[in-house]
Structure formats: C-alpha cells, structure tokens
C-alpha cells in the first residue's frame, strides 16, 4: 500500500475536520526515526505533538506494556482498582512542584485533564467562572475549546462556545501587550463581566504550545498568584504540552518562584499511550463528591504501566539534563539561521529547554509574519525526510519537539535538513 492510496482511502472514510499535517502514513518507528509505508525514513521533530519525549517504542516502556498486557488490559478503576494507578498517583504527587499534601486523578486526554481541573476548582470554590488567555490551547472538547483562546480552527462553525469563560490577552515578548496590560485586563473582567467572587479558576499554559511557544513572564505568574490569593481563586497550570522534561525541568512551573494549585498533565506522561492527569492540593482535589469524577478508560492499566516506565527512564537516562543539552543545540543552530543572508528571514530561537521555536518573517529584522513560506518550509521538510510542525497565532512559527532520547547525530541531521529547506 502506498501513501497516495492510503490518503485516498482516508479522504473517503475519515471526516475532513480531522486535519493532517503530512500525506505520509507511518509503518514503524524507533526513538526519533519513522519509516513510512513505502519504506522512506524520516527524522521526527514533531514527537506526535510533544507526546514522545522518551522516543518511539522505548524498550523499557514497551516491556512494561507487554508485562501488563499479560496480566489484564482493563477493569475500570472505579469497579476493580489496581496498584498501577495508585503507584503512578503517588509518584506524580511526589514530583509535582506544589507544596503540601497532594492528590491526583488519572484520565485519558489533555482535554479531559483541563475540564476536570475546572470541575474540581468549581467544586472547591462553589463558583463557576473561568479566566483563560488569548493564544492558549486547552483542548477541543466543549468546555476545553471554550477556554482555548483561538477561534480558527478550534471554534469556527462549531456553534457558540459554552458560557462562563473570559479571556485576557497573553503578553508576548516584543508584542503590543505587556504584563501590566494583561493583569489590568483581568481586573477589567472583574469589573465588566464577572465579579472576582464568582471566578473559580484562572488557567494558563506556562509556555503556550499552539500559541507559538511563548513563555509566560515571571511577573505574570506572580501577578496571577497574587490575584488568586486575594480572591480565593484556584490557579491551574496547563502542563499538558510542557510537562515531563520538555522545558528543561520536569514541570515548566519549576521555572517560577510561585506555585499553581492544580497542574494538568498528559502527552509525554505515558510514552504514546493515552493517559492524562490532574495533580493538586489535596484539600482542593477532594472537593468533588464520589462519582463526580472518573471515566471508563481513565487511568487505563496499560497506560499506567507505560507512565511508570517513562518516569523510570527520566531518572535512569537523566533526560532533564538531556533536554537542556538538546535545547542548547537547537538554539545555537536557529540563531545562526537568523543571521544568514542565504536563508528565508527568521527570528532567533525562543522557548525553555528543548521546547524551542522560531518565526518565519517576510523581512529580515522585521516582525511581519510569513505564513505561506512557513507552510512551504514544512512541506519541503517532509519531502526531504524531516517531520516538522508549525504553530502560532499567525501560523508562522516553526516548533521543534524532537524526542529527548534523540542522539546528537540525529538532531544535527534534522537541523541540516531544516537549513536546506529554509534555503530552498
């Protein structure tokens, strides 16, 4: 079967609302390399959108899944619980950058994590309102998409978003919005839309993923922590994309001198298995009544086994340090691209750890985004053997999410392909 044949079948059988970044169909993968159904090899700079920090098919993760597969695949934790769920919750509670007694719930997707975090905050506060930020991405389900701060493509033609969410502008370095503007807009929301006493939670990505890998300034996090403390609001950190080593810390909130009350996790938690979680202060997390939280597949035993292996891999292979090493390698190359007169105009690199991105611009040393050239670069990349994704509110950001287990040789090979694409 060829890629084109599978693409034709896909177009006939699968809804067009599910987008597809490339016309390539995977056959097998290992660590940071993928082979398609026609046998062509690709370097993976996408990682399944930040899911594969431990790489494709890490042997320890595969072994853990196989071991669990021989015992049982599903019971539903609410019916017949199992130790893997409890063990993973204990390890997440120990790792999360929040002081005090913590508790966790395991789920299946990032959107489930953000929605359940809000449900828990509402139960704990007796309030309903939520404040989020422009450019933020919190999922595609009904309330998660309401919190997401981008209309196209996540809300267009899908009906009115659920009520109860207000958005403040996110301050981007070099942009028109300052931290002071963002915090002032939160106070405007309290005056114009909803009283602070009715707001359950403020949710924010420490580094915006789909929004373009822009990191929340420390002053913003401190301001939000102050607002939450003064008004009894729960601060939720959406670490679905930033968690598990991507930013050079186990959690991106470790880059700040303030803490969230709740942290949402998913993506690289389980090495490619569908698993997410919500970790938070025990007094808040226990607010929901028994039966109010959960899910049939939530905390699946295979996924829990995979996640426990992932955490072992982080310790045994020192992947936090490796994240920073890869990030330095990426930033050095990207900053060199920005100085070149033979490549398309680009910005310097941004993002902590190995969560690195840069913008493609219409003019050198300018700020005008070039979405068309960005689209062309990602197309040239997969045609040249590199899986590369774009993002950003102006669709002109190239993001790199290479597995943290990738070798220097693979990273350099991918960067060489990227440089050729920027020159084409």
Secondary structure, DSSP 8 states (H G I E B T S, - for coil): --HHHHHHHHHHHS-TTS--S-S--EEEEEBTEEEETT--EEEESSHHHHT-TT-BT-HHHHHHHHHHHTT-S---TTTS--HHHHHHHHHHHHHSS--S-EEEEEESSHHHHHHHHHHHHHHHHT--EEEEETT----SSHHHHHHSS--TTTTTTS----SSEEEE----TTSS--HHHHHHHHHHHHHHT--GGGEEEEEE-SB-TTTTS-B--HHHHHHHHHHHHHHT-EEEEE-TTTTTTTTSSSSGGGGSSS--SEEEE-GGGGTTS--EEEEEEHHHHTTS-TTSS--SSTT-HHHHHHHHHHHHHHHHHTHHHHHHHHHHHHHHHHHHHHH-SSS--B---BSSTT-EEEEBBSSTT---B-HHHHHHHHHHHHHTTEE-EEESTTS-EEEE---TT--HHHHHHHHHHHHHHHH-
